[in-house]
């Protein structure tokens, strides 16, 4: 649930506004990722790293189970 993600970020001293500033993204973009209305592997993995919670626990619907094609190709080259 998005509230759990926000709480985890706040506990990690990285509220969504700080995530947006650190990644140089608009706060609404970060909010859309947290709420699940948009998708960004980069933002999601950053949130996962600062909260120390795996992607599949933050977004159990599986949207981030597979890295985007550009990352998969980099690791196989």
BELVENJO-V661691 format. One record per pair of residues at least 6 apart in sequence whose ideal C-beta (glycine too) atoms are under 6 Angstrom apart, sorted by the first residue. I is the first residue (numbers start at 1). GAP is how many residues later the second one is. Records with the same first field share a line. If there is no record, write none. Layout:
I=GAP / GAP
This chain:
2=32 / 33
5=29 / 53
8=43 / 45
9=6
12=38 / 39
14=36
16=14
17=10
19=11
20=7 / 10
32=6
33=7 / 10
39=24
41=27
44=11 / 20
48=7
55=9
